[in-house]
Amino acid sequence: MRIQGRNIGIIVYLLALFLPIYWLLNMSFKTNGEIMSGLSFWPHQFTLANYRHIFTDPAWYNGFLHSLTYVALNTVISVTIALPAAYAFSRYRFIGDKHLFFWLLSNLMAPPAVYAMPFFNLYYSIGLFDTVWAVALAHCLFNVPLAVWILEGFISGVPREIDETAALDGYSFPRFFTRIFLPLIANGIGVACFFCFMFSWVEQLLATTLTTVNAKPIVAVMTRVYSAAGMDWGLLAAAGVLTMIPGGIVIWFVRNHIAKGFALGRV
Amino acid sequence: MRPAQEREPDMLDKPWNNRAWLFVIPVLIFVLFSSIVPMMTVVNYSVQDTMGQNQFFWNGLVWFQNLLDPTTDIGGRFAGALVRNLIFSLVVLFFELPLGIAAAICIPRHGWKVGATLVLVALPLLIPYNVVGTIWQIFARQDIGLFGAALNRLGIAYNDTQDSTSAWATIVIMDVWHWTGMVALLSYAGLKSIPDAFYQAARIDGASRWSVFRNIELPKLQKVLVIAVLLRFMGSFMIYTEPSVVTGGGPGSATSFLSLDLVKIALGQVDLGNAAAMSLVYNLITLSICWIFFTVMTQIERRGTV
């Protein structure tokens, strides 16, 4: 009986979660005429025109490509440089380690709004403004500390005896790290990649501030629907639906580790 | 799921090795570039004023004095936004924590349903912030949105662009919708680390559901809940995109939080002095709160879980 109650609980929760998403999906298959003519619970004049528009207009599909490019760049950079640092924090004590760790975390908590204006100046002056690199590097501000935090949690779950045994067996450190250690924390690396992907993909303020034309991300392209001719609700809804797909795919890959990942390896 | 007892000695006999710094250098370079360099610009602007043409002169602490004095125009704006933001953060925590824990208890523990449920629960977290705003902007509309239209049919005077109570309700519900999944996933991870033997012992003792929760589950959740409170407090304290899409900070300044106000001043009005002073004070507040959480967290980790 208790299990029954739990099932009902989770079903109600998921229904509430999907009601707004259902409404967006519903709207994305309607014509603007039908949207404005009143409420309907399913599209009476089913149309794929909104999706077709996005896949044929370069401004729209390039928005998706730009976003995916800087997200991928950022994920690779963040996780690669975070790995050795996380290892150091997990395995050794060194001068200033606690302070350094706190300082890193404090960047994770820094409001992007504070950085919008100085980042604009910085990337403008070094000539990276309006490139995917500007956004990829800017997102390192919070993704690098996040990756360090997550990986440190997972690395601390691997007993240090393994490092010592490998050293006794004559493994050099680089060989030990790549051949033995990385496979052991593969889950942690997957989870760290997932989080870097997530926070870079959902971020809007910095991505919009640092780009104008050549690297315009999808979240900025979406403002195109607010035109003088009125809102193009159907197109906006279709674009919204499409932005959920990459996230959905990525979660599927880490579904078995996602809970532990959110706990940053700390349970 | 490593037990705390294992971690404890591990923390104590970590070897001293200052060469570990070499491993940290790449991270240091990247984060310094992304945080210190831009912050220098802000500090620079915060003590100068300009007459245009890129001519700056020393202005001392005037920007800060104005900002921290609620009787001035900018000071009043800042104080208002700060108070609204703190209320907002506390309100969303008040809803998201219990709801997230309850959802976590309901998540199935075995079989294919586990993965499917976790993916669905996590999905809102991977929607870009402005799309979350868009979803709720559409959903809350009185003409074409299910939520707004349904409320109006029920005879509730609801209008999220005109009425500040409706605007607040929309923003809070949106945030709860968006982020409860994270609290649920964190709590689920905590619950999963409880051995089945604990539950069996409780069943033999004839413990009620409530006392199982109070005496077994809640203590085990302590550590993850501190992380949840930290992440959610900080997240809501720097919220920008979602309210800016749904209400734009309005009606009036009813939902104008710190980040919204800062972006308006910095990028909208290009009022560099005020924006810089506000950035620094804002950053200092988040830093202090973050430090408190960090201290609490390391204390808990040192003590080991209860």
Interface residues (C-beta under 8 A of the other chain):
Chain A: R2 R6 N7 G9 I10 Y13 L14 A16 L17 F18 L19 P20 I21 W23 L24 M27 I35 M36 L39 I77 I81 A82 P84 A85 Y87 A88 F89 R91 Y92 R93 F94 I95 D97 K98 L100 F102 L104 L105 S106 N107 L108 M109 A110 P111 P112 A113 V114 Y115 A116 M117 P118 F119 F120 N121 L122 L137 A138 C140 L141 V144 P145 V148 S156 G157 R160 M198 W201 V202 E203 Q204 L205 T209 I218 V219 M222 W233 L236 A237 A239 G240 T243 M244 P246 G247 G248 V250 I251 W252 R255 N256 I258 A259 K260 F262 A263 L264 R266 V267
Chain B: M1 R2 R7 D10 K14 P15 W16 N17 N18 R19 A20 W21 F23 V24 P26 V27 L28 F30 V31 F33 S34 S35 V37 P38 M39 T41 V42 A102 A103 I105 C106 I107 P108 G115 T117 L118 V119 L120 V121 A122 L123 P124 L125 L126 I127 P128 Y129 N130 V131 T134 I135 W136 I138 F139 D143 I144 G145 L146 F147 A149 W177 G181 M182 L185 L186 Y188 A189 G190 K192 S193 R209 K223 V224 I227 M234 F237 M238 Y240 T241 L258 S259 L260 L262 V263 A266 L267 L272 A275 S279 Y282 N283 T286 L287 I289 C290 W291 F294 T298
